[in-house]
Amino acid sequence: MSECLLTFFFQNKLWFRGKNQKQRCIDERIRLYGNKGIVISKNEFRSVKQASAVFENPSELYDYIKQTPQNMRCFYEIIEYNSKLYFDIESNDCLLDLTEVLQHLYAILKLLYNIYPSIRHVLSAHRFDKKSWHIIFPEYSISPEEREKLSNYLKKFANPYVDWRVYNKNQPYRLCGCYKSDDFYSKLHLNDDNGDVIFHYDLNTFVDTMVTQTHIGALPLKYKNVINQ
């Protein structure tokens, strides 16, 4: 594939596409910003194929998303290093409620890390035939190694609605306010404490929902119980 087909501009931003696009973009982030910067993936228009771009900081990303037409906001953050503790919930059981899900997650967190989170951010993307949540616990950070251990545990022991695949290396994780490319009804909404949708949010709130943006002083997680993986 020629070089002109391996990159393109969208909304005045250079995007990498084609073979090894994600790693090529990570290399570009390192070249530009060292251990800083953010790699973001998006679906190419009307396609499941992804392309990736480098952003200097969340502020640039926030403004970029706001300037993008809503039906083209199919953006995902690439999780390279330590992240906030997060879970992805998907269920075809339309009667599943958040309270049941949280009880299950808190039991897992008590067993594995002996923690009980006091703060959570909940995002939802329910459809008529599916329940979907992103649940983020910002008080904690989790390393790639610990994410792999968590993934192995969830695969074996968690309820099927807890997606264990979202902890893979350099895994894309959908951003607040964004859609799946093939489903305009799949917008990921931020929810308040009552479960109501928050339609307008500022930069600080947006950053709170980004799992790559760990908080200073976040508690790094490590297994408190030895579990056969």
Secondary structure, DSSP 4 states (H G I P E B T S, - for coil): --HHHHEEEETTEEEE-STTHHHHHHHHHHHHHTT--EEEEEEPTTSS-EEEEEESSHHHHHHHHHHS-GGG--EEEEE-S-EEEEEEEEES-TT--HHHHHHHHHHHHHHHH----S--EEEE--BTTBEEEEEEEEEEEE-HHHHHHHHHHHHHHS-TTB-GGGGSTTEEEEPTT--BTTBTT---EEE-TTS-EE----HHHHHHT-TTSPPTTPEEP--SS----
